[in-house]
C-alpha cells in the first residue's frame, strides 16, 4: 500500500498529460470514439519493442473498426460493440480470450452496455462460456425485461438468443494460466501487486445523430474469489451513458469504483455541478479515487465530442479518434494528446 501511495503521488505530476485534453471545441464533430484496454503498471521500460507494437496495433485495429461504423453513419452503440468485441477476442487483454483466472481456477467474465438516448442498459456477470460477453450484455438490454443477469441465468439467456457458446477452455491462454499457477503456489493473494489487477476493455462513442453509448468488458481481478463482481458490469460504476452529459467506461480497482459510483458521478458533476468533462473526470480520478488509494482510469466522451482519458496509474492502454482527425494511441503517461 505504501508503494502505491508513492505511485499515486508521482501521477499527480502527470495529471495534465494523463487527462489528455486538447482545448474543448466549439462545434461538435460528426463522430468521436475512445477505447481502453486497462490501466496499471504499464511502463515503457517493462515493454519490449515487440510488445509495444503489439499493443499499439491491437488498439488501432479496434479503434479503426469502430470508426468505420461511425464514418458510415452507424450508431454509437454498434461502434462500441464492434470495438469491444475485437478487444475481447484479443488475448493481450483481460477480457474474453485472455482473461485472468479466479482463485478456483475458472474464468468468469463481466460486461455492460448503455445507450445515452434513453439510458437503456444491459449487463452480465460471472459468465463462463459466452464467447463475447459484451454481445450478451446487449441482448439483455434489447431482448429482455431486465438490466443485469448473472452466471447460469445469463448463460442460458445468451444461448437462447443464439449467441456463440464455447467451452470455458477457449478463454484460457498460457500467460494467464502461469500467473494463476504461480499465485496458487504461494497463496499470497493479499500481496498481489495492485497494478497487476487492472485489466478491462471498454469503449465510448458519439455518432452523427448525437447519441452517446458506452460499454465495458472484463475478466475481473486476478485470483479473485469465485463469484466476485467488480465495477465493469455495474451501471453507474464502470459504465454510463447519457446524451445530456457524457459516456464513461472505467478500468481499475473495481471495489472502489463501485463505492464511489465513478461513471455516474462524473456525469452528475456535469449535470448538477456545471463542471466540464475535464473538470469532472479529473476530480473523480485524480482526487476522489486517489484519496482511497484506488488506482485506475476512465475514458469519457461528452455530448459535444470532447474526449478525456485520465488515469492515476503508470499507464493505461487507450486510443481515440474524431471525425477528420488522426487517431491517437497511448500506452504510457508520456504518450499524450498534448504532444501528438
Residue frames relative to the residue before (quaternion, step in Angstrom):
aa qw qx qy qz dx dy dz
X 1.0000 0.0000 0.0000 0.0000 0.00 0.00 0.00
X 0.6177 0.5496 -0.3375 0.4500 3.56 1.07 -0.81
X 0.6555 0.5129 -0.3105 0.4591 3.57 0.95 -0.91
X 0.6393 0.5281 -0.3320 0.4496 3.57 1.03 -0.78
X 0.6242 0.5357 -0.3429 0.4537 3.61 1.03 -0.76
X 0.6218 0.5284 -0.3365 0.4699 3.57 1.06 -0.75
X 0.6481 0.5160 -0.3131 0.4645 3.57 0.96 -0.88
X 0.6380 0.5268 -0.3247 0.4583 3.57 0.99 -0.86
X 0.6389 0.5304 -0.3307 0.4485 3.58 0.96 -0.87
X 0.6543 0.5171 -0.3104 0.4562 3.55 0.97 -0.85
X 0.6669 0.5286 -0.3193 0.4171 3.57 0.95 -0.84
X 0.5316 0.6060 -0.4297 0.4069 3.62 1.14 -0.32
X 0.6109 0.5445 -0.3400 0.4634 3.56 1.12 -0.70
X 0.7147 0.4551 -0.2369 0.4753 3.55 1.14 -0.72
X 0.4310 0.7699 -0.4345 0.1806 3.58 1.21 -0.38
X 0.6358 0.5271 -0.3527 0.4398 3.61 0.96 -0.71
X 0.6689 0.4711 -0.2956 0.4931 3.56 1.00 -0.81
X 0.6542 0.5577 -0.3232 0.3956 3.56 0.91 -0.97
X 0.6846 0.4746 -0.3030 0.4628 3.57 0.97 -0.78
X 0.1757 -0.8442 0.4984 0.0894 3.57 1.26 -0.27
X 0.3327 0.7759 -0.4593 0.2764 3.50 0.68 1.13
X 0.2001 -0.7422 0.6287 0.1171 3.57 -0.38 1.12
X 0.6824 -0.4659 0.3366 0.4517 3.60 -1.19 0.30
X 0.5021 -0.6656 0.4576 0.3090 3.56 -0.92 0.92
X 0.3989 -0.7515 0.4767 0.2211 3.53 -0.78 1.06
X 0.5103 -0.6487 0.4815 0.2948 3.53 -1.24 0.56
X 0.7750 0.2882 -0.1476 0.5426 3.59 1.07 -0.70
X 0.4608 -0.6976 0.4751 0.2745 3.57 -0.85 0.96
X 0.4224 -0.6912 0.5182 0.2745 3.60 -0.91 0.88
X 0.6545 -0.5162 0.3700 0.4102 3.56 -1.21 0.41
X 0.7824 -0.1130 0.0727 0.6082 3.56 1.12 -0.66
X 0.0407 -0.7715 0.6335 0.0436 3.55 -1.30 0.31
X 0.0459 -0.7965 0.6022 -0.0286 3.53 -1.15 0.73
X 0.0206 0.7696 -0.6382 0.0043 3.56 -1.08 0.77
X 0.0804 -0.7902 0.6068 0.0307 3.57 -1.10 0.72
X 0.0920 -0.7772 0.6145 0.0993 3.56 -1.27 0.29
X 0.2342 -0.7734 0.5760 0.1231 3.53 -1.31 0.46
X 0.7575 -0.3585 0.1860 0.5129 3.56 1.18 0.59
X 0.2284 -0.7551 0.6021 0.1229 3.54 -1.27 0.54
X 0.3164 0.7496 -0.5453 0.2016 3.57 -1.17 0.53
X 0.7525 -0.3119 0.2700 0.5134 3.55 -1.12 -0.69
X 0.1916 0.7719 -0.5618 0.2276 3.54 0.32 1.34
X 0.1322 0.8096 -0.5474 0.1659 3.56 -0.13 1.32
X 0.5911 -0.6000 0.4121 0.3477 3.56 -1.08 0.76
X 0.6772 0.5117 -0.3020 0.4340 3.58 0.96 -0.81
X 0.6702 0.4724 -0.2966 0.4895 3.59 1.25 -0.29
X 0.6612 0.4854 -0.2837 0.4967 3.56 1.33 -0.08
X 0.3509 -0.6794 0.5933 0.2515 3.54 -1.05 0.74
X 0.6501 -0.5030 0.3754 0.4284 3.61 -1.17 0.34
X 0.6345 0.5339 -0.3280 0.4525 3.58 1.06 -0.75
X 0.6630 0.4932 -0.3068 0.4723 3.59 0.95 -0.86
X 0.6156 0.5506 -0.3375 0.4516 3.56 0.99 -0.85
X 0.6835 0.4869 -0.2825 0.4647 3.57 0.88 -0.95
X 0.6271 0.5476 -0.3354 0.4410 3.57 1.00 -0.82
X 0.6861 0.4755 -0.2888 0.4688 3.57 0.87 -0.93
X 0.6656 0.5015 -0.3128 0.4558 3.57 0.89 -0.88
X 0.6679 0.4956 -0.3009 0.4667 3.58 0.94 -0.86
X 0.6449 0.5244 -0.3175 0.4564 3.58 1.03 -0.78
X 0.6493 0.4970 -0.3111 0.4844 3.57 0.98 -0.82
X 0.6469 0.5224 -0.3168 0.4564 3.57 0.99 -0.85
X 0.6264 0.5453 -0.3365 0.4438 3.59 1.00 -0.79
X 0.6910 0.4699 -0.2781 0.4736 3.57 0.85 -0.98
X 0.6509 0.5175 -0.3146 0.4577 3.57 0.96 -0.88
X 0.6663 0.5135 -0.3029 0.4478 3.59 0.90 -0.92
X 0.6498 0.5158 -0.3204 0.4572 3.58 0.97 -0.83
X 0.6628 0.4914 -0.3026 0.4771 3.56 0.98 -0.80
X 0.6489 0.5217 -0.3203 0.4518 3.56 0.99 -0.83
X 0.6065 0.5632 -0.3608 0.4299 3.60 1.00 -0.73
X 0.6147 0.5387 -0.3390 0.4659 3.58 1.05 -0.74
X 0.7042 0.4674 -0.2621 0.4658 3.56 0.84 -1.01
X 0.6425 0.5410 -0.3173 0.4402 3.56 0.98 -0.86
X 0.6973 0.4546 -0.2588 0.4901 3.57 1.11 -0.69
X 0.6060 -0.5833 0.3467 0.4152 3.58 1.28 0.12
X 0.4158 0.7246 -0.4537 0.3101 3.58 1.27 0.27
X 0.6397 -0.5667 0.3821 0.3516 3.51 -1.33 0.25
X 0.6104 -0.5423 0.4359 0.3786 3.54 -1.26 0.47
X 0.6156 0.5532 -0.3486 0.4400 3.59 1.05 -0.72
X 0.6732 0.4862 -0.2985 0.4704 3.59 0.89 -0.90
X 0.6385 0.5300 -0.3295 0.4505 3.59 1.01 -0.77
X 0.6462 0.5163 -0.3083 0.4698 3.57 0.99 -0.88
X 0.6706 0.5020 -0.2948 0.4598 3.57 0.87 -0.98
X 0.6514 0.5277 -0.3142 0.4455 3.58 0.93 -0.89
X 0.6830 0.4863 -0.2910 0.4608 3.58 0.83 -0.98
X 0.6905 0.4809 -0.2915 0.4549 3.60 0.87 -0.92
X 0.6133 0.5517 -0.3532 0.4413 3.58 1.00 -0.73
X 0.6461 0.5100 -0.3154 0.4721 3.58 0.98 -0.81
X 0.6703 0.4835 -0.2994 0.4767 3.60 0.96 -0.80
X 0.6182 0.5373 -0.3454 0.4581 3.60 1.07 -0.66
X 0.7072 0.4584 -0.2566 0.4733 3.57 1.06 -0.72
X 0.6159 0.5411 -0.3357 0.4640 3.57 1.30 -0.05
X 0.3853 -0.7694 0.4601 0.2189 3.65 -0.51 1.12
X 0.5003 0.6518 -0.4331 0.3705 3.61 1.22 -0.04
X 0.7698 0.3798 -0.1703 0.4839 3.56 1.11 -0.69
X 0.5033 -0.6576 0.4839 0.2829 3.55 -1.21 0.63
X 0.5813 0.4907 -0.4305 0.4858 3.53 0.43 1.31
X 0.8111 0.1213 -0.1076 0.5620 3.59 -0.88 0.85
X 0.8092 -0.1126 0.1348 0.5606 3.57 -0.88 -0.97
X 0.7595 0.3215 -0.2425 0.5109 3.58 -0.59 1.12
X 0.4431 0.7031 -0.4507 0.3259 3.59 1.29 0.03
X 0.5773 -0.6159 0.4286 0.3221 3.55 -1.24 0.57
X 0.4998 -0.6390 0.5059 0.2931 3.54 -1.33 0.45
X 0.3758 -0.6803 0.5632 0.2806 3.55 -1.20 0.50
X 0.7490 -0.4269 0.2615 0.4341 3.60 -1.28 0.07
X 0.6929 0.4616 -0.2701 0.4836 3.60 1.21 -0.48
X 0.5828 -0.6211 0.3587 0.3821 3.57 1.28 0.14
X 0.5729 0.5533 -0.3963 0.4568 3.58 1.22 0.42
X 0.3228 -0.6937 0.5960 0.2436 3.54 -1.34 0.20
X 0.0260 -0.7969 0.6029 -0.0300 3.56 -0.73 1.11
X 0.2195 -0.8164 0.5308 0.0594 3.54 -0.72 1.17
X 0.1244 -0.7593 0.6349 0.0700 3.54 -1.23 0.66
X 0.0993 0.7987 -0.5899 0.0648 3.59 -1.05 0.67
X 0.0127 -0.7933 0.6085 0.0159 3.56 -1.21 0.49
X 0.1209 -0.7688 0.6260 0.0484 3.53 -1.28 0.52
X 0.0195 0.7925 -0.6092 0.0200 3.58 -1.09 0.68
X 0.1925 -0.7707 0.5966 0.1142 3.56 -1.04 0.79
X 0.4720 -0.7427 0.4163 0.2287 3.52 -0.87 1.02
X 0.5471 0.6513 -0.3998 0.3415 3.61 1.13 -0.45
X 0.8214 0.0768 -0.0164 0.5649 3.58 0.99 -0.83
X 0.4534 -0.7090 0.4170 0.3434 3.57 1.34 0.14
X 0.3196 0.7258 -0.5392 0.2834 3.57 1.11 0.60
X 0.0137 -0.8190 0.5713 -0.0510 3.57 -1.03 0.78
X 0.0551 -0.7803 0.6217 0.0396 3.53 -1.30 0.43
X 0.0062 0.8080 -0.5880 0.0366 3.57 -1.10 0.66
X 0.1152 -0.7476 0.6473 0.0938 3.52 -1.32 0.50
X 0.0926 -0.8153 0.5703 0.0374 3.56 -1.12 0.64
X 0.8593 0.1319 -0.1155 0.4804 3.54 -1.23 0.69
X 0.3563 0.7265 -0.5109 0.2903 3.60 0.99 0.78
X 0.2766 -0.8149 0.5001 0.0965 3.55 -1.03 0.83
X 0.8158 0.2942 -0.1282 0.4811 3.62 1.05 -0.47
X 0.5065 0.6216 -0.4401 0.4042 3.61 1.21 0.26
X 0.4621 -0.7272 0.4245 0.2782 3.58 -0.46 1.18
X 0.7994 0.0785 -0.0290 0.5949 3.58 0.91 -0.88
X 0.2930 -0.8062 0.4894 0.1568 3.58 -0.05 1.27
X 0.6098 0.5607 -0.3710 0.4196 3.61 1.05 -0.63
X 0.6198 0.5277 -0.3450 0.4672 3.60 1.12 -0.59
X 0.6240 0.5256 -0.3324 0.4731 3.57 1.10 -0.68
X 0.6216 0.5367 -0.3370 0.4605 3.58 1.03 -0.79
X 0.6494 0.5128 -0.3187 0.4623 3.57 1.00 -0.82
X 0.6549 0.5072 -0.3192 0.4604 3.59 0.95 -0.79
X 0.6027 0.5365 -0.3593 0.4689 3.58 1.05 -0.68
X 0.6674 0.5057 -0.2938 0.4610 3.58 0.97 -0.87
X 0.8032 0.3525 -0.1577 0.4535 3.56 0.79 -1.01
X 0.8079 0.2955 -0.1259 0.4940 3.60 1.06 -0.63
X 0.7035 0.3840 -0.2869 0.5247 3.60 1.17 0.35
X 0.5386 -0.6044 0.4765 0.3429 3.54 -1.35 0.13
X 0.6650 0.5398 -0.2657 0.4426 3.54 1.32 -0.12
X 0.4260 -0.6645 0.5450 0.2827 3.53 -1.39 0.01
X 0.8281 0.1443 -0.0053 0.5417 3.58 0.91 -0.91
X 0.0250 0.7714 -0.6347 0.0379 3.56 -0.81 1.09
X 0.1419 -0.8119 0.5632 0.0581 3.58 -1.02 0.77
X 0.8866 0.1180 -0.0968 0.4366 3.48 -1.50 0.42
X 0.8647 -0.0345 0.0014 0.5011 3.62 -0.89 -0.89
X 0.6324 0.5444 -0.3369 0.4361 3.57 1.00 -0.76
X 0.6630 0.4892 -0.2962 0.4831 3.55 1.00 -0.84
X 0.6547 0.5178 -0.3106 0.4548 3.59 1.00 -0.83
X 0.6460 0.5073 -0.3170 0.4743 3.58 0.99 -0.81
X 0.6475 0.5208 -0.3131 0.4598 3.56 0.96 -0.88
X 0.6541 0.5204 -0.3134 0.4506 3.58 0.92 -0.91
X 0.6474 0.5172 -0.3141 0.4634 3.57 0.97 -0.84
X 0.6565 0.5082 -0.3038 0.4674 3.58 0.97 -0.85
X 0.6731 0.4839 -0.2853 0.4810 3.57 1.16 -0.59
X 0.5396 -0.6656 0.3743 0.3545 3.57 1.29 0.04
X 0.3949 0.7110 -0.4926 0.3096 3.59 1.19 0.38
X 0.5822 -0.6086 0.4151 0.3441 3.55 -1.17 0.57
X 0.1375 -0.7763 0.6142 0.0363 3.54 -0.79 1.13
X 0.0769 -0.8141 0.5756 -0.0017 3.57 -0.84 1.00
X 0.5879 -0.5223 0.4587 0.4138 3.54 -1.28 0.25
X 0.5809 -0.6215 0.3900 0.3524 3.63 -0.90 0.85
X 0.5843 0.5949 -0.3762 0.4040 3.59 1.14 -0.53
X 0.5246 0.6520 -0.4071 0.3661 3.60 1.19 -0.45
X 0.6890 0.4999 -0.2757 0.4466 3.59 1.08 -0.75
X 0.6269 0.6017 -0.3287 0.3701 3.58 1.17 -0.54
X 0.0533 -0.7787 0.6251 0.0048 3.55 -0.80 1.07
X 0.6585 -0.5710 0.3259 0.3663 3.55 -1.10 0.73
X 0.6253 0.5624 -0.3475 0.4146 3.59 0.98 -0.79
X 0.7107 0.4400 -0.2599 0.4836 3.57 0.89 -0.94
X 0.6110 0.5369 -0.3596 0.4573 3.60 1.06 -0.61
X 0.6466 0.5130 -0.3219 0.4638 3.59 0.97 -0.82
X 0.6365 0.5236 -0.3300 0.4602 3.57 0.98 -0.84
X 0.6470 0.5158 -0.3094 0.4686 3.58 1.01 -0.84
X 0.6758 0.4954 -0.2978 0.4574 3.58 0.86 -0.95
X 0.6434 0.5202 -0.3197 0.4617 3.58 1.00 -0.80
X 0.6710 0.4886 -0.2962 0.4726 3.56 0.95 -0.86
X 0.6490 0.5251 -0.3152 0.4514 3.55 0.95 -0.90
X 0.6394 0.5503 -0.3249 0.4275 3.57 1.01 -0.81
X 0.7480 0.3698 -0.2095 0.5097 3.58 1.05 -0.72
X 0.1999 -0.8201 0.5087 0.1691 3.58 1.25 -0.52
X 0.4453 0.6752 -0.4642 0.3611 3.55 0.97 0.91
X 0.0308 -0.8524 0.5219 0.0035 3.54 0.77 1.03
X 0.6853 0.5059 -0.3019 0.4281 3.59 0.90 -0.85
X 0.7099 0.4402 -0.2605 0.4841 3.57 1.23 -0.35
X 0.3505 0.7102 -0.5234 0.3143 3.58 1.23 0.33
X 0.4846 -0.6713 0.4585 0.3229 3.64 -0.69 0.96
X 0.5341 -0.6641 0.4193 0.3128 3.56 -0.79 1.03
X 0.6349 0.5591 -0.3306 0.4183 3.55 1.00 -0.81
X 0.6293 0.5490 -0.3327 0.4382 3.57 1.15 -0.57
X 0.6388 0.5715 -0.3267 0.3982 3.58 1.18 -0.43
X 0.6183 0.5795 -0.3451 0.4035 3.56 1.18 -0.38
X 0.3518 0.7118 -0.5536 0.2510 3.54 -0.56 1.13
X 0.2587 0.7244 -0.5769 0.2747 3.52 -0.57 1.19
X 0.1720 -0.7479 0.6174 0.1729 3.56 -1.23 0.32
X 0.0726 0.8125 -0.5749 0.0632 3.55 -1.11 0.57
X 0.1141 -0.7826 0.6082 0.0682 3.53 -1.32 0.24
X 0.0814 -0.7469 0.6566 0.0669 3.53 -1.27 0.57
X 0.0158 -0.8237 0.5656 -0.0356 3.58 -0.97 0.80
X 0.1655 -0.7263 0.6592 0.1026 3.49 -1.35 0.56
X 0.1850 -0.8133 0.5425 0.0999 3.59 -0.71 1.02
X 0.7437 -0.4402 0.2833 0.4158 3.54 -1.33 0.14
X 0.6502 0.5076 -0.3113 0.4718 3.58 1.21 -0.48
X 0.5482 -0.6349 0.3861 0.3838 3.57 1.28 -0.06
X 0.5142 0.6456 -0.4166 0.3811 3.58 1.24 0.29
X 0.2699 -0.7560 0.5825 0.1278 3.53 -1.04 0.93
X 0.0129 0.7718 -0.6356 -0.0124 3.56 -1.24 0.47
X 0.0693 -0.7855 0.6143 0.0286 3.55 -1.21 0.58
X 0.0248 0.7944 -0.6065 0.0232 3.54 -1.14 0.67
X 0.0777 -0.7885 0.6099 0.0145 3.55 -1.20 0.62
X 0.0058 0.7936 -0.6079 0.0271 3.60 -1.04 0.78
X 0.0776 0.8227 -0.5546 0.0979 3.58 -0.96 0.83
X 0.4068 -0.6485 0.5775 0.2838 3.49 -1.39 0.28
X 0.5321 -0.6713 0.3752 0.3542 3.55 1.32 0.02
X 0.7483 -0.3938 0.3174 0.4293 3.51 -1.29 -0.48
X 0.5228 -0.6334 0.4768 0.3133 3.54 -0.96 0.90
X 0.8543 0.0608 -0.0911 0.5081 3.56 -0.97 1.02
X 0.2536 0.7821 -0.5223 0.2264 3.55 1.11 0.69
X 0.5921 -0.5423 0.4491 0.3920 3.56 -1.27 0.34
X 0.5744 -0.5913 0.4329 0.3646 3.58 -1.01 0.77
X 0.8006 0.2709 -0.2173 0.4883 3.57 -0.89 0.95
X 0.4625 0.6855 -0.4495 0.3377 3.58 1.25 -0.05
X 0.1208 -0.7611 0.6336 0.0689 3.55 -1.06 0.82
X 0.2535 -0.7591 0.5803 0.1508 3.55 -0.99 0.84
X 0.7597 -0.3855 0.2668 0.4506 3.55 -1.19 -0.48
X 0.5275 0.6953 -0.3998 0.2800 3.59 1.11 -0.62
X 0.7605 0.3381 -0.2413 0.4991 3.65 0.87 -0.71
X 0.5837 0.6019 -0.3649 0.4048 3.59 1.27 -0.09
X 0.3562 -0.7380 0.5376 0.1987 3.55 -0.52 1.21
X 0.7600 0.3102 -0.2628 0.5071 3.55 -0.78 1.08
X 0.7077 0.3894 -0.2533 0.5324 3.57 1.20 -0.42
X 0.8252 0.1654 -0.0652 0.5361 3.57 0.64 -1.14
X 0.7887 0.1764 -0.0765 0.5840 3.58 1.22 -0.45
X 0.1682 0.7700 -0.6062 0.1064 3.57 -1.04 0.79
X 0.0826 0.7762 -0.6235 0.0431 3.56 -1.12 0.70
X 0.1278 0.7590 -0.6246 0.1322 3.53 -0.92 1.01
X 0.4602 -0.7174 0.4502 0.2661 3.58 -0.63 1.11
X 0.6290 0.5544 -0.3348 0.4301 3.59 1.18 -0.47
X 0.7999 0.2271 -0.1142 0.5437 3.59 1.20 -0.38
X 0.7446 -0.3641 0.3135 0.4633 3.58 0.04 -1.26
X 0.3279 -0.6720 0.6139 0.2531 3.50 -1.44 0.00
X 0.0568 -0.8142 0.5770 -0.0298 3.58 -0.92 0.96
X 0.0009 -0.7424 0.6694 0.0269 3.55 -1.17 0.73
X 0.1943 -0.8284 0.5225 0.0539 3.57 -0.77 1.07
X 0.0550 -0.7651 0.6396 0.0503 3.53 -1.34 0.36
X 0.4762 0.6649 -0.4756 0.3239 3.57 -0.90 0.85
X 0.7515 -0.3340 0.2819 0.4942 3.55 -1.21 -0.53
X 0.3473 -0.8369 0.3850 0.1754 3.52 0.13 1.41
X 0.5916 0.5896 -0.3797 0.3977 3.58 1.00 -0.73
X 0.6944 0.4646 -0.2716 0.4777 3.58 0.99 -0.84
X 0.6216 0.5322 -0.3408 0.4629 3.57 1.06 -0.68
X 0.6248 0.5124 -0.3329 0.4861 3.59 1.11 -0.63
X 0.6688 0.5217 -0.3047 0.4332 3.57 0.85 -0.98
X 0.7446 0.3834 -0.2141 0.5027 3.57 1.05 -0.73
X 0.3043 -0.7562 0.5196 0.2562 3.59 1.22 -0.28
X 0.0206 -0.8966 0.4416 0.0254 3.50 1.09 0.93
X 0.7079 0.4848 -0.2969 0.4191 3.59 0.66 -1.05
X 0.7151 0.4254 -0.2637 0.4879 3.58 0.84 -0.92
X 0.5821 0.5848 -0.3805 0.4175 3.59 1.09 -0.62
X 0.6292 0.5287 -0.3373 0.4591 3.58 0.99 -0.81
X 0.6696 0.4929 -0.2951 0.4708 3.57 0.92 -0.92
X 0.6629 0.5170 -0.3068 0.4462 3.59 0.94 -0.87
X 0.6196 0.5357 -0.3459 0.4577 3.57 1.03 -0.69
X 0.6484 0.5054 -0.3124 0.4760 3.56 1.10 -0.66
X 0.7176 0.4653 -0.2534 0.4521 3.57 0.85 -1.03
X 0.8045 0.3021 -0.1386 0.4923 3.58 0.77 -1.03
X 0.7518 0.3870 -0.2210 0.4860 3.57 1.12 -0.56
X 0.4406 -0.7298 0.4325 0.2937 3.56 1.27 -0.09
X 0.4162 0.7110 -0.4749 0.3093 3.59 1.20 0.38
X 0.4923 -0.6043 0.5233 0.3445 3.54 -1.24 0.42
X 0.6768 -0.4615 0.3583 0.4479 3.58 -1.26 0.19
X 0.6573 0.5242 -0.3131 0.4418 3.58 0.90 -0.90
X 0.6691 0.5014 -0.2984 0.4602 3.56 0.90 -0.92
X 0.6840 0.4942 -0.2907 0.4510 3.58 0.86 -0.96
X 0.6782 0.4922 -0.2931 0.4603 3.57 0.89 -0.95
X 0.6383 0.5316 -0.3173 0.4574 3.57 0.98 -0.86
X 0.6703 0.5168 -0.3057 0.4361 3.56 0.86 -0.97
X 0.7037 0.4661 -0.2704 0.4631 3.58 0.91 -0.91
X 0.7491 0.4201 -0.2312 0.4570 3.59 0.75 -1.04
X 0.7836 0.3667 -0.1782 0.4688 3.57 0.82 -1.01
X 0.7546 0.3293 -0.2053 0.5290 3.60 1.25 -0.19
X 0.7323 0.4261 -0.2602 0.4631 3.60 0.54 -1.15
X 0.6965 0.4509 -0.2768 0.4847 3.60 0.84 -0.93
X 0.6400 0.5404 -0.3262 0.4380 3.56 0.96 -0.85
X 0.6269 0.5519 -0.3368 0.4347 3.59 1.01 -0.75
X 0.7104 0.3981 -0.2453 0.5260 3.57 1.21 -0.48
X 0.4514 -0.6914 0.4356 0.3584 3.59 1.30 0.15
X 0.4288 0.7060 -0.4480 0.3421 3.57 1.11 0.71
X 0.2195 -0.8001 0.5489 0.1021 3.55 -0.73 1.09
X 0.4126 0.6999 -0.5263 0.2507 3.54 -1.17 0.60
X 0.2222 -0.7687 0.5803 0.1518 3.53 -1.26 -0.35
X 0.2539 -0.7482 0.5884 0.1717 3.54 -1.32 0.00
X 0.2046 -0.6812 0.6654 0.2265 3.49 -1.39 0.18
X 0.0117 0.8122 -0.5811 0.0504 3.56 -0.90 0.89
X 0.0973 -0.7753 0.6240 -0.0064 3.51 -1.17 0.76
X 0.2223 -0.8068 0.5296 0.1387 3.59 -0.65 1.02
X 0.7380 -0.4542 0.2875 0.4078 3.55 -1.35 0.19
X 0.6819 0.4681 -0.2778 0.4886 3.57 1.26 -0.35
X 0.5988 -0.6068 0.3438 0.3938 3.57 1.29 0.10
X 0.4489 0.6675 -0.4719 0.3608 3.59 1.21 0.27
X 0.1984 -0.7863 0.5797 0.0798 3.56 -0.96 0.93
X 0.0122 0.7749 -0.6318 0.0134 3.55 -1.06 0.80
X 0.0303 -0.8199 0.5709 -0.0304 3.59 -0.88 0.96
X 0.0893 0.8343 -0.5389 0.0748 3.64 0.59 1.07
X 0.0379 0.7715 -0.6350 0.0117 3.57 -1.19 0.57
X 0.2842 -0.7751 0.5433 0.1527 3.58 -1.07 0.70
X 0.5388 0.5720 -0.4104 0.4626 3.56 1.22 0.56
X 0.7222 -0.4394 0.2957 0.4449 3.58 -1.26 0.02
X 0.8102 -0.0802 0.0657 0.5769 3.57 1.12 -0.57
X 0.0926 -0.7600 0.6363 0.0944 3.54 -1.34 0.11
X 0.3982 -0.6804 0.5593 0.2563 3.57 -0.94 0.91
X 0.1903 0.8024 -0.5281 0.2028 3.58 -0.51 1.15
X 0.0239 0.7821 -0.6223 0.0219 3.53 -1.26 0.47
X 0.0016 -0.8050 0.5930 -0.0168 3.56 -1.14 0.58
X 0.0072 -0.7784 0.6277 0.0057 3.53 -1.28 0.39
X 0.1333 -0.7506 0.6411 0.0889 3.53 -1.28 0.58
X 0.6547 -0.5061 0.3787 0.4145 3.56 -1.20 0.47
X 0.8379 0.1934 -0.1596 0.4849 3.54 -0.89 0.99
X 0.6882 0.4399 -0.2828 0.5029 3.59 1.25 0.07
X 0.5479 -0.5933 0.4729 0.3523 3.55 -1.25 0.41
X 0.5285 -0.6407 0.4453 0.3345 3.62 -1.05 0.63
X 0.2679 -0.7228 0.6134 0.1717 3.53 -1.28 0.53
X 0.0623 -0.7726 0.6317 0.0158 3.57 -0.98 0.93
X 0.0508 0.8218 -0.5642 0.0615 3.60 -0.74 1.00
X 0.1610 -0.7702 0.6111 0.0857 3.55 -1.16 0.72
X 0.8052 0.2577 -0.0893 0.5266 3.54 0.83 -1.07
X 0.6675 -0.4838 0.3700 0.4282 3.56 -1.31 0.17
X 0.6370 0.5455 -0.3221 0.4392 3.57 1.14 -0.61
X 0.5900 0.5124 -0.3747 0.4990 3.60 1.24 -0.26
X 0.1400 0.8271 -0.5264 0.1383 3.57 -0.41 1.12
X 0.5339 -0.6069 0.4896 0.3270 3.52 -1.17 0.68
X 0.5997 0.5930 -0.3582 0.4005 3.55 1.16 -0.53
X 0.7732 0.2981 -0.1619 0.5358 3.56 1.20 -0.49
X 0.6357 0.5098 -0.3399 0.4695 3.60 1.23 0.23
